Amino acid sequence: MVGRLKESLGRALCQYPMFTGRVRWAGPDEGRDGRELVIVSNDSGMRLVEAKYPMHMDEFLRLEDREAAESELVYWDDLKEQDPQFCPLAYIQVTDFECGGYSIGLSLSALLGDTSELSGFLEHLAATHLDIFFKQNKLPAFYLPKRKSTKLYPVPNNLARRRHAGQTLLYRIHNPESSTAELNGLALSCIKDAERKLGVDLGPDFELTLCTKDGSTGDLAVEKCKGLTWVGLNALPKLNGAKWDDKIFDQVTFWEGHKPVRGAYWIGLGVDEGLVMVYTSPLGDSAIHITVSVP
């Protein structure tokens, strides 16, 4: 499976070149102040890792603490502030179970995209994979022998802690012509709504990371701030709750005739701060997508 996925992944990434990039600090020769991160498109921004889980899949699905165990099926390593150019921004982990079943775990930095872009890439990767190995009946160009170790590889990371470090609400707002100031106001509206729905009081000094992405240009601005200043809007927008669609897993399969038995997805964040992602309307979409994650 790993050898096949290595080939289909290379094909699928041609349509998602940003997923293969890394970040680095911009230099003064680029007209920057030296403290601005830019994404460099190269071929080393995504890592494919292989793992083994010492258990049959049916046993795994019956685990009492299955959600924590699922975190071991996805690999992630935090971005290093001093040397970000050596840090991948996306990982795919293929985990083999003793029964012959397998899982595919995909993790993506918020610098590259939101939940819709992640699910869109997963669908595209699966379709590319089926086209190569089932419709065209190609043999894989790569052959990677199975590991003999029965221990989990790579070692469990901190995703289990991050998964349960907070809660996330998604919003979809039909207001594509908003200015930057108005986007801050929309984000604040969503934060207040999240406080009410989740029963939390974040307070005026709530520290958060605000990611604002322009859907037409792909430019992404990331800033740290304490709360947001309210900006008056002509009319308070209707906040439509959104969520990942479970039906996506009905369309995603990497082996013809076999659908996944379970799909899991979450947004991980640090324990001490919140995350607000504002993605302005992508091409063909007339909505603003806002994600609010609170610790």
Rosetta silent file (secondary structure, phi, psi, omega in degrees, C-alpha in Angstrom):
SEQUENCE: MVGRLKESLGRALCQYPMFTGRVRWAGPDEGRDGRELVIVSNDSGMRLVEAKYPMHMDEFLRLEDREAAESELVYWDDLKEQDPQFCPLAYIQVTDFECGGYSIGLSLSALLGDTSELSGFLEHLAATHLDIFFKQNKLPAFYLPKRKSTKLYPVPNNLARRRHAGQTLLYRIHNPESSTAELNGLALSCIKDAERKLGVDLGPDFELTLCTKDGSTGDLAVEKCKGLTWVGLNALPKLNGAKWDDKIFDQVTFWEGHKPVRGAYWIGLGVDEGLVMVYTSPLGDSAIHITVSVP
SCORE:     score description
SCORE:     0.000 S_00000001
   1 L     0.000  -39.222 -178.456    0.000    0.000    0.000 S_00000001
   2 H   -65.818  -41.015  178.761    2.838    2.407    0.837 S_00000001
   3 H   -64.013  -41.933  177.308    4.527    1.829   -2.510 S_00000001
   4 H   -64.845  -45.076 -176.700    1.286    2.458   -4.394 S_00000001
   5 H   -66.160  -32.538  178.421    0.450    5.533   -2.352 S_00000001
   6 H   -59.798  -38.491 -179.626    3.906    6.982   -2.930 S_00000001
   7 H   -75.740  -46.508 -178.912    3.216    7.021   -6.671 S_00000001
   8 H   -67.738  -31.033  177.716   -0.375    8.286   -6.557 S_00000001
   9 H   -63.956  -41.866  178.179    0.620   10.945   -4.038 S_00000001
  10 H   -60.960  -37.780  178.181    3.207   12.316   -6.457 S_00000001
  11 H   -69.743  -45.706 -175.199    0.556   12.591   -9.171 S_00000001
  12 H   -65.103  -34.071 -177.496   -2.072   14.153   -6.900 S_00000001
  13 H   -69.192  -15.059  176.572    0.286   16.817   -5.566 S_00000001
  14 H   -61.202  -29.124  178.842    0.674   18.261   -9.072 S_00000001
  15 H   -90.121   -9.019  179.987   -2.754   19.849   -8.518 S_00000001
  16 L  -131.314   63.594 -175.054   -1.842   20.972   -4.967 S_00000001
  17 H   -61.588  -28.019 -179.665    1.695   22.414   -5.259 S_00000001
  18 H   -62.851  -30.324 -177.420    1.349   24.413   -2.017 S_00000001
  19 H   -68.485  -15.911 -178.768    1.120   21.156   -0.048 S_00000001
  20 H   -95.129   -0.175 -174.051    4.668   20.270   -1.117 S_00000001
  21 L   -90.213  167.388  172.411    6.222   23.506    0.114 S_00000001
  22 E  -121.659  172.008  176.595    8.063   24.550    3.222 S_00000001
  23 E  -109.346  154.866  174.576    8.316   27.868    5.001 S_00000001
  24 E  -152.119  163.727  176.935   11.388   30.015    5.573 S_00000001
  25 E   -78.326  129.607  179.629   12.203   33.478    6.824 S_00000001
  26 L   -70.085  143.919 -178.562   12.238   36.014    3.978 S_00000001
  27 L   -92.255  164.205  179.909   15.527   37.824    3.407 S_00000001
  28 H   -63.768  -24.737  179.295   16.178   41.577    3.096 S_00000001
  29 H   -70.196  -11.400  178.403   16.955   41.144   -0.614 S_00000001
  30 H   -98.345   11.480  179.646   13.277   40.285   -1.109 S_00000001
  31 L    75.267   19.470 -179.735   12.108   43.601    0.279 S_00000001
  32 L  -108.448  168.618 -178.492   11.043   42.016    3.576 S_00000001
  33 L   -88.250    4.837  178.356   12.065   42.859    7.119 S_00000001
  34 L    84.744   -3.581  179.174   13.561   39.436    7.701 S_00000001
  35 L  -120.834   25.415  179.293   10.827   38.399   10.128 S_00000001
  36 L  -115.038  130.528  179.389    8.186   37.371    7.628 S_00000001
  37 E   -84.047  135.846  174.976    7.547   33.739    6.739 S_00000001
  38 E  -126.716  151.305  179.122    7.084   32.820    3.091 S_00000001
  39 E   -93.891  128.058  179.316    6.159   29.456    1.570 S_00000001
  40 E  -106.560  120.547  179.746    8.685   27.997   -0.863 S_00000001
  41 L   -78.372  111.718  173.844    7.316   25.461   -3.321 S_00000001
  42 L  -140.157 -165.965 -175.764    9.688   22.510   -3.449 S_00000001
  43 L  -108.199   23.482 -175.374    9.337   18.748   -3.245 S_00000001
  44 L  -125.666   18.043 -176.984   10.149   18.280    0.443 S_00000001
  45 L   -90.804   -7.900  178.028    7.175   19.742    2.261 S_00000001
  46 E  -123.237  137.116 -179.598    5.191   16.515    2.659 S_00000001
  47 E  -114.631  136.243  174.354    6.401   13.375    4.427 S_00000001
  48 E  -109.696  117.787 -177.700    5.110    9.839    3.888 S_00000001
  49 E  -121.259  151.396 -179.293    5.763    7.584    6.890 S_00000001
  50 E  -114.045  143.348 -179.023    4.964    3.922    7.492 S_00000001
  51 E  -141.895  161.710  172.802    3.843    2.374   10.764 S_00000001
  52 E  -126.020  140.953  177.092    2.657   -0.932   12.203 S_00000001
  53 E  -116.012  123.319 -173.042    0.032   -1.321   14.910 S_00000001
  54 L   -78.267   62.158 -176.309    0.318   -4.528   17.000 S_00000001
  55 L  -166.630  153.219  172.009   -3.394   -5.329   16.928 S_00000001
  56 L   -77.025  150.817 -175.826   -6.193   -6.514   14.657 S_00000001
  57 H   -64.032  -37.366 -179.903   -8.407   -3.721   13.363 S_00000001
  58 H   -64.868  -32.919  174.341  -11.598   -5.158   14.882 S_00000001
  59 H   -66.827  -41.376 -179.432   -9.858   -5.124   18.292 S_00000001
  60 H   -60.610  -41.951 -177.645   -8.764   -1.541   17.694 S_00000001
  61 H   -69.970  -15.052  178.814  -12.310   -0.410   16.905 S_00000001
  62 L   -98.574    1.713 -179.580  -13.508   -1.859   20.213 S_00000001
  63 L   -61.757  139.425  178.466  -10.948   -0.029   22.371 S_00000001
  64 L   -66.387  -40.271 -179.986  -12.502    1.997   25.191 S_00000001
  65 L  -102.800   52.294 -173.956  -10.044    4.862   24.634 S_00000001
  66 H   -66.320  -34.361 -177.745  -10.179    4.605   20.861 S_00000001
  67 H   -62.511  -40.288  177.166  -10.056    8.357   20.254 S_00000001
  68 H   -67.554  -38.611  179.161   -6.676    8.642   21.961 S_00000001
  69 H   -66.584  -33.775  178.848   -5.439    5.577   20.059 S_00000001
  70 H   -62.110  -28.379  179.515   -6.577    7.135   16.755 S_00000001
  71 H   -64.525  -23.024  178.283   -4.161    9.992   17.391 S_00000001
  72 H   -77.726  -10.472  179.851   -1.321    7.493   16.978 S_00000001
  73 H   -90.523    0.713  177.667   -2.490    6.834   13.411 S_00000001
  74 L  -128.508  133.867 -178.002   -1.649   10.404   12.382 S_00000001
  75 L  -107.153  141.700  175.420    1.833   11.875   12.593 S_00000001
  76 L  -152.701  141.378  175.207    2.715   15.504   13.217 S_00000001
  77 L  -128.864  129.897 -175.326    5.833   17.416   14.229 S_00000001
  78 L   -64.050  151.639  177.572    5.582   21.048   15.294 S_00000001
  79 L   -70.106  130.651  179.105    7.124   23.801   13.204 S_00000001
  80 L   -87.530  121.305 -174.382   10.514   24.901   14.570 S_00000001
  81 L   -63.866  -37.234 -176.358   10.623   28.681   14.837 S_00000001
  82 L   -75.439  -38.196 -177.171   14.394   28.939   14.419 S_00000001
  83 L  -128.896   64.073 -176.198   14.747   26.568   11.449 S_00000001
  84 H   -67.534  -21.172 -176.619   11.318   26.340    9.771 S_00000001
  85 H   -67.421  -13.495  178.604   12.863   25.521    6.398 S_00000001
  86 H  -100.158    6.852 -174.227   13.585   21.987    7.624 S_00000001
  87 L  -108.616  118.335  172.865   10.015   21.323    8.821 S_00000001
  88 L   -62.205  152.895  179.570    7.415   19.627    6.595 S_00000001
  89 L  -106.589   -0.874  179.899    3.957   21.194    6.662 S_00000001
  90 E  -151.446  146.572  178.123    2.042   17.988    5.865 S_00000001
  91 E  -135.742  146.018  167.695    2.342   14.295    6.731 S_00000001
  92 E  -124.996  125.170  178.514    0.704   11.099    5.528 S_00000001
  93 E  -115.498  123.618  174.241    1.017    8.039    7.754 S_00000001
  94 E  -102.468  120.017 -176.871    0.087    4.570    6.489 S_00000001
  95 E  -114.948  123.061  177.983   -0.417    2.159    9.389 S_00000001
  96 E   -91.514  132.423  173.168   -0.642   -1.607    8.851 S_00000001
  97 E   -96.237  161.936 -175.376   -2.703   -3.712   11.263 S_00000001
  98 L   -64.264  -23.866 -177.060   -1.924   -7.374   11.966 S_00000001
  99 L   -83.002   -6.259 -176.619   -5.041   -8.509   10.109 S_00000001
 100 L   102.425  -11.288  174.536   -3.937   -6.891    6.832 S_00000001
 101 L   -74.527  169.744 -178.379   -6.137   -3.820    7.212 S_00000001
 102 E  -151.944  162.042  173.625   -4.611   -0.376    7.182 S_00000001
 103 E  -125.360  153.539  175.852   -5.313    3.251    7.990 S_00000001
 104 E  -123.104  116.511 -178.922   -4.282    6.419    6.171 S_00000001
 105 E  -111.080  127.184 -177.479   -3.750    9.472    8.371 S_00000001
 106 E  -120.021  127.302  176.352   -3.312   12.918    6.828 S_00000001
 107 E  -124.013  145.093 -173.440   -2.223   16.015    8.781 S_00000001
 108 E  -143.242  134.262  177.181   -1.923   19.525    7.391 S_00000001
 109 L   -68.902  145.163  176.381   -0.658   22.813    8.816 S_00000001
 110 L   -63.690  -16.662  176.853   -3.171   25.655    9.043 S_00000001
 111 L   -65.606  -23.799 -174.264   -0.631   27.674    7.033 S_00000001
 112 L   -97.076  -29.260 -176.458   -1.572   25.637    3.950 S_00000001
 113 L   177.621  171.885  179.205   -5.330   25.393    4.094 S_00000001
 114 L  -101.191 -168.991 -174.800   -8.548   24.960    5.979 S_00000001
 115 H   -64.398  -35.852 -179.317  -10.777   21.941    6.480 S_00000001
 116 H   -67.795  -37.219  178.417  -12.400   22.174    3.041 S_00000001
 117 H   -69.586  -36.217  178.204   -9.024   22.177    1.288 S_00000001
 118 H   -64.940  -46.675 -179.916   -7.867   19.204    3.345 S_00000001
 119 H   -68.164  -34.735  177.259  -10.981   17.152    2.522 S_00000001
 120 H   -63.698  -39.996  178.158  -10.765   18.227   -1.138 S_00000001
 121 H   -67.220  -38.956 -179.841   -7.192   16.972   -1.365 S_00000001
 122 H   -62.088  -42.791  177.795   -8.135   13.666    0.285 S_00000001
 123 H   -63.865  -42.635 -179.184  -10.881   13.091   -2.299 S_00000001
 124 H   -65.128  -40.982  179.151   -8.531   14.017   -5.145 S_00000001
 125 H   -62.982  -44.581 -179.543   -5.788   11.703   -3.845 S_00000001
 126 H   -64.181  -41.808  179.520   -8.175    8.757   -3.535 S_00000001
 127 H   -64.775  -40.598  177.543   -9.575    9.309   -7.045 S_00000001
 128 H   -63.558  -41.722 -179.444   -6.058    9.533   -8.497 S_00000001
 129 H   -61.880  -46.774  179.960   -5.047    6.362   -6.658 S_00000001
 130 H   -65.438  -37.395 -179.065   -7.997    4.353   -7.991 S_00000001
 131 H   -64.092  -40.382 -177.224   -7.451    5.629  -11.526 S_00000001
 132 H   -71.815  -48.226 -167.264   -3.814    4.517  -11.577 S_00000001
 133 H  -101.158   -7.910  178.908   -4.051    1.111   -9.948 S_00000001
 134 H  -122.385  -42.230  178.094   -7.557   -0.103  -10.749 S_00000001
 135 H   -77.583  -41.247  179.243   -8.779    1.614  -13.912 S_00000001
 136 L   -91.863  -13.528  179.707   -5.374    1.553  -15.633 S_00000001
 137 L    55.866   39.375  178.515   -4.218   -1.611  -13.783 S_00000001
 138 L   -77.607  150.196  170.679   -0.693   -0.254  -13.425 S_00000001
 139 L   -87.464  143.646 -178.246    1.910   -1.978  -11.310 S_00000001
 140 L   -66.215  141.387  178.435    3.446    0.277   -8.656 S_00000001
 141 L   -77.857  -19.443 -178.856    6.828    1.752   -9.547 S_00000001
 142 L  -111.608  139.999  172.955    7.852    1.606   -5.885 S_00000001
 143 L  -128.981  117.073  179.560    8.119   -1.483   -3.727 S_00000001
 144 L  -115.171  114.439 -178.151    8.703   -0.964   -0.015 S_00000001
 145 L   -63.666  148.612  179.810    9.114   -4.163    2.039 S_00000001
 146 L   -69.785  147.156  177.674    7.035   -4.477    5.187 S_00000001
 147 L   -74.076  146.879  179.889    8.726   -3.835    8.489 S_00000001
 148 L   -88.935  -19.074 -178.273    9.357   -6.860   10.698 S_00000001
 149 L   -67.471  143.081  176.887    9.030   -4.948   13.969 S_00000001
 150 L   -95.218    0.388 -179.420    5.744   -5.345   15.846 S_00000001
 151 L   -87.355  153.351  179.240    6.194   -2.003   17.602 S_00000001
 152 L   -67.362  132.239  175.469    4.457    1.141   16.507 S_00000001
 153 L  -136.729  134.252   -1.895    6.571    3.316   14.270 S_00000001
 154 L   -74.248  174.206 -176.692    7.032    6.221   14.431 S_00000001
 155 L   -63.975  150.449  179.307    6.728    6.682   18.182 S_00000001
 156 L   -54.786  140.299 -179.548    3.455    8.216   19.404 S_00000001
 157 L  -108.288 -165.504 -172.429    3.501   12.013   19.240 S_00000001
 158 L   -91.018   18.280 -178.349    1.603   14.728   21.080 S_00000001
 159 H   -66.953  -31.423  179.252   -1.491   14.671   18.867 S_00000001
 160 H   -61.816  -42.608  177.657   -3.552   12.913   21.526 S_00000001
 161 H   -64.974  -42.406 -178.666   -2.970   15.825   23.917 S_00000001
 162 H   -67.213  -35.525 -176.854   -3.709   18.362   21.184 S_00000001
 163 H   -62.032  -36.620 -176.549   -6.863   16.579   20.092 S_00000001
 164 L  -101.958   15.308 -177.476   -8.452   16.963   23.507 S_00000001
 165 L   -82.157  -10.272 -178.521   -6.963   20.392   24.232 S_00000001
 166 L  -171.751 -173.602  177.754  -10.015   22.281   23.036 S_00000001
 167 E  -125.729  152.005 -175.280  -13.218   22.431   21.046 S_00000001
 168 E  -128.641  135.293  172.833  -13.816   23.719   17.526 S_00000001
 169 E  -122.205  142.162 -179.829  -16.819   25.320   15.845 S_00000001
 170 E  -112.393  143.064  179.774  -17.061   26.087   12.127 S_00000001
 171 E  -131.157  148.324  177.635  -19.016   28.964   10.576 S_00000001
 172 E  -131.647  117.011 -173.203  -20.032   29.802    7.026 S_00000001
 173 E  -121.648  129.158  179.085  -21.062   33.407    6.323 S_00000001
 174 L   -87.485   85.214  179.883  -22.413   34.766    3.038 S_00000001
 175 L  -157.906   67.009 -168.867  -20.612   38.105    2.955 S_00000001
 176 L   -73.429  -13.751 -174.876  -17.805   37.874    0.375 S_00000001
 177 L   -96.721   19.701 -175.444  -17.144   41.626   -0.022 S_00000001
 178 L   -69.837  143.465  173.512  -15.962   42.234    3.547 S_00000001
 179 L   -80.742  173.574  179.135  -12.951   44.444    4.223 S_00000001
 180 H   -60.475  -42.755  179.694  -10.135   43.379    6.538 S_00000001
 181 H   -63.033  -40.529  179.854  -11.640   45.387    9.398 S_00000001
 182 H   -68.194  -32.694  176.682  -15.035   43.814    8.817 S_00000001
 183 H   -62.240  -39.277  176.260  -13.467   40.348    8.791 S_00000001
 184 H   -61.696  -39.407  177.859  -12.155   41.047   12.289 S_00000001
 185 H   -65.395  -40.040  177.278  -15.678   41.983   13.302 S_00000001
 186 H   -63.739  -41.747  178.838  -17.049   38.779   11.808 S_00000001
 187 H   -62.074  -40.993  178.819  -14.413   36.764   13.645 S_00000001
 188 H   -63.995  -39.473  177.277  -15.366   38.464   16.907 S_00000001
 189 H   -59.441  -41.975  179.882  -19.032   37.657   16.277 S_00000001
 190 H   -67.854  -38.157  178.211  -18.129   33.997   15.849 S_00000001
 191 H   -62.047  -44.910  179.544  -15.989   34.028   18.995 S_00000001
 192 H   -63.308  -39.067  178.440  -18.894   35.457   21.012 S_00000001
 193 H   -66.266  -39.690  178.530  -21.232   32.850   19.543 S_00000001
 194 H   -64.901  -38.945  176.665  -18.748   30.073   20.372 S_00000001
 195 H   -58.683  -43.872 -177.945  -18.507   31.334   23.960 S_00000001
 196 H   -66.851  -44.536 -176.232  -22.282   31.124   24.296 S_00000001
 197 H   -71.726  -33.633 -177.023  -22.616   27.681   22.711 S_00000001
 198 H   -94.527   -6.405  177.788  -19.681   26.135   24.554 S_00000001
 199 L    69.663   39.284  179.817  -20.417   27.810   27.877 S_00000001
 200 L  -125.488  156.806  175.593  -17.006   29.483   28.231 S_00000001
 201 L  -122.867  104.050 -175.203  -15.876   33.048   28.949 S_00000001
 202 L   -77.941  -21.798  177.390  -12.645   33.802   27.127 S_00000001
 203 L    77.130  166.151 -176.467  -12.356   37.334   28.521 S_00000001
 204 L   -71.315  -21.388 -178.227  -10.919   40.464   26.846 S_00000001
 205 L   -98.202   20.256  178.854   -7.308   39.247   27.115 S_00000001
 206 L   -59.955  118.330 -179.926   -7.947   35.983   25.269 S_00000001
 207 E   -86.127  133.866 -179.262   -4.782   35.241   23.290 S_00000001
 208 E  -148.975  163.971  173.331   -5.320   33.794   19.843 S_00000001
 209 E  -106.658  122.414 -178.528   -3.778   33.242   16.460 S_00000001
 210 E  -105.864  117.214  178.055   -5.708   34.873   13.637 S_00000001
 211 E  -110.756  119.322  179.715   -5.197   33.411   10.147 S_00000001
 212 E  -119.040  121.136 -177.120   -6.828   35.350    7.317 S_00000001
 213 E  -117.991  132.488  176.385   -6.649   33.914    3.808 S_00000001
 214 L   -87.824  117.082 -175.096   -7.678   35.605    0.581 S_00000001
 215 L   -67.893  -27.025 -177.158   -9.394   32.981   -1.558 S_00000001
 216 L   -81.519  -31.560 -178.287   -8.711   34.750   -4.870 S_00000001
 217 L  -105.924  -21.879 -176.580   -4.955   35.279   -4.389 S_00000001
 218 L    83.818   -1.792 -179.962   -4.112   32.568   -1.861 S_00000001
 219 L   -67.142  139.118 -177.801   -2.282   35.124    0.340 S_00000001
 220 E  -126.234  127.528  175.937   -2.349   34.233    4.028 S_00000001
 221 E  -111.213  130.517 -179.038   -1.780   36.640    6.910 S_00000001
 222 E  -123.300  126.856  179.727   -1.053   35.221   10.371 S_00000001
 223 E  -141.931  147.623  174.015   -0.963   37.390   13.476 S_00000001
 224 E   -93.727  137.232  179.676   -0.954   36.929   17.231 S_00000001
 225 E  -154.244  161.640  174.344   -3.360   39.111   19.148 S_00000001
 226 E  -102.968  104.244 -178.065   -5.230   39.473   22.422 S_00000001
 227 L    64.194 -169.205  177.583   -8.888   39.368   21.587 S_00000001
 228 L  -138.751  147.201  177.526  -10.268   41.467   18.734 S_00000001
 229 L   -83.929  129.622 -178.290  -11.579   45.024   18.582 S_00000001
 230 L   -66.750  133.120  176.051  -15.233   45.182   17.665 S_00000001
 231 L  -116.998  126.181 -176.906  -15.912   46.833   14.310 S_00000001
 232 L   -64.919  132.958  176.658  -19.448   48.043   13.666 S_00000001
 233 L  -111.114  150.833 -179.817  -21.205   46.271   10.801 S_00000001
 234 L   -58.622  -38.039  178.344  -24.230   47.570    8.940 S_00000001
 235 L  -148.999  135.787  179.273  -26.110   44.425    9.912 S_00000001
 236 L   -65.326  122.869 -176.277  -25.092   41.535   12.117 S_00000001
 237 L   -69.825  155.626  175.039  -24.560   38.594    9.774 S_00000001
 238 L   -78.145  125.020 -178.505  -26.391   35.334   10.178 S_00000001
 239 L   -92.478  111.679  179.530  -24.006   32.803   11.632 S_00000001
 240 E   -98.414  118.205  176.546  -24.501   29.440    9.995 S_00000001
 241 E   -65.947  139.425  179.586  -22.959   26.540   11.831 S_00000001
 242 E  -131.563  167.974  177.643  -20.944   24.256    9.588 S_00000001
 243 L  -160.554  163.151  172.545  -19.055   21.004   10.010 S_00000001
 244 L   -62.546  142.891 -178.149  -17.037   18.491    8.121 S_00000001
 245 L   -90.199  117.697  179.979  -19.329   16.278    6.115 S_00000001
 246 L   -60.680  -21.941 -177.090  -19.149   12.643    7.224 S_00000001
 247 L   -67.059  -15.659  178.934  -20.299   11.668    3.732 S_00000001
 248 H   -57.758  -33.072 -176.702  -16.824   12.441    2.402 S_00000001
 249 H   -75.136  -13.992  173.211  -15.691    9.044    3.686 S_00000001
 250 H   -74.308  -21.749 -177.900  -18.289    7.328    1.521 S_00000001
 251 H   -99.075  -12.205 -175.196  -16.426    8.703   -1.501 S_00000001
 252 L  -100.336  116.949  174.303  -12.884    8.059   -0.301 S_00000001
 253 L  -148.836  142.254 -179.847  -11.421    4.613   -0.906 S_00000001
 254 L  -109.905    6.453  177.029   -7.931    3.473   -1.783 S_00000001
 255 E  -145.666  118.994 -171.225   -8.900   -0.086   -2.730 S_00000001
 256 L   -55.430  130.646  178.721  -11.717   -0.697   -5.178 S_00000001
 257 L    86.179    0.082 -178.303  -14.831   -2.119   -3.546 S_00000001
 258 E  -125.255  109.925  176.151  -13.670   -1.404    0.013 S_00000001
 259 L   -89.149  155.646  179.464  -14.990    1.640    1.839 S_00000001
 260 L   -65.958  144.978  179.419  -13.404    2.811    5.105 S_00000001
 261 L   -82.547  -18.721  179.678  -14.945    1.377    8.270 S_00000001
 262 L  -160.177  144.110  173.235  -14.385    4.623   10.171 S_00000001
 263 L  -125.840  139.512  178.962  -13.321    8.215    9.558 S_00000001
 264 L  -135.900  145.047 -179.701  -12.042   10.627   12.199 S_00000001
 265 L  -155.909  147.548  179.893  -11.004   14.265   11.929 S_00000001
 266 L  -162.788  164.225  174.518  -10.194   17.106   14.281 S_00000001
 267 L  -107.410  122.467  179.696   -8.364   20.417   14.605 S_00000001
 268 L   -95.655  145.354  177.910   -5.463   20.342   17.048 S_00000001
 269 L  -147.312  161.840  177.294   -4.282   23.417   18.933 S_00000001
 270 L   -64.019  157.282 -174.993   -1.918   24.355   21.735 S_00000001
 271 L   -69.728  -33.749 -166.985   -3.252   24.104   25.256 S_00000001
 272 L   -95.945   -6.146 -178.161   -2.760   27.756   26.230 S_00000001
 273 L  -142.190  162.061 -179.985   -4.174   29.724   23.296 S_00000001
 274 E   -96.258  172.263  179.774   -7.038   29.750   20.858 S_00000001
 275 E  -138.026  125.929  174.685   -7.063   29.658   17.074 S_00000001
 276 E  -121.644  121.270  178.785   -9.323   31.603   14.736 S_00000001
 277 E  -113.196  124.427  178.677   -9.027   30.937   10.993 S_00000001
 278 E  -115.451  112.551 -179.493  -10.790   33.263    8.557 S_00000001
 279 E  -112.947  108.981  179.320  -10.822   32.028    4.968 S_00000001
 280 L   -71.238  163.846 -165.718  -12.368   34.468    2.530 S_00000001
 281 L   -53.596  120.446  171.834  -14.345   33.106   -0.369 S_00000001
 282 L   -67.551  165.634  178.616  -12.424   30.733   -2.646 S_00000001
 283 L   -58.369  131.785  179.735  -13.062   30.974   -6.375 S_00000001
 284 L    86.882   -2.123  179.930  -16.563   29.763   -7.127 S_00000001
 285 L  -123.786  136.360 -176.844  -17.714   30.150   -3.525 S_00000001
 286 L  -107.471   36.908 -176.381  -19.579   33.183   -2.190 S_00000001
 287 L  -133.478  159.878  172.383  -18.975   32.539    1.496 S_00000001
 288 E  -108.044  131.675 -179.534  -16.493   33.272    4.249 S_00000001
 289 E  -106.753  125.239 -178.811  -15.393   30.299    6.344 S_00000001
 290 E  -125.595  128.944  178.915  -14.430   30.947    9.950 S_00000001
 291 E  -114.078  126.181  179.185  -13.074   28.335   12.361 S_00000001
 292 E  -117.405  116.177  176.928  -12.997   29.077   16.097 S_00000001
 293 E  -115.159  125.344 -178.012  -10.981   26.732   18.342 S_00000001
 294 E  -119.616  142.710  179.472  -10.951   27.476   22.072 S_00000001
 295 L   -73.178    0.000    0.000   -8.830   25.800   24.769 S_00000001
